[in-house]
């Protein structure tokens, strides 16, 4: 029986270069090259997979942000609609109160004063005229004090003190 050390010729560095496996050597070399290529391809695919995972994470982040913006926009729209509805409701209530204060509009259709501003203006004119009508036409505005003084003196003379 041959020892394994006796098989093949040894090169200068002790590497076996010849023997019964010489036919398989090319197969092993091709397989090694193929394995190296597969290993390189797997490494590239892993890098690509990592890049795609990062891209998917970015897309998910953008999608989440878009959903948040959409929720905010809808919230603002709902808030705006609620405020408009609230203002419209308050205006209807104010109009109903005004109608209740003014009464039926058909009764007032012939009047000149159809709103509070005109009524207020007319009341101011009437109150000014009313204030002027208390004083006699012959008595100037400063004569009120003189009249009071004369009436007081007349009462004193008559023996009646106020």
Secondary structure, 3 states (H helix, E strand, C coil): CCCCCCCCCECCCCCECCCCCCCHHHHHHHHHHHHHHHHHHHHHHHHHHHHHHHHHHHHHHHHHHHHHHHHHHHHHHHHHHHHHHHHHHHHHHHHHHHHHHHCCCCCCCCCCCCCHHHHHHHHHHHHHHHHHHCCCCCCCCCHHHHHHHHHHHHHHHHCCCC
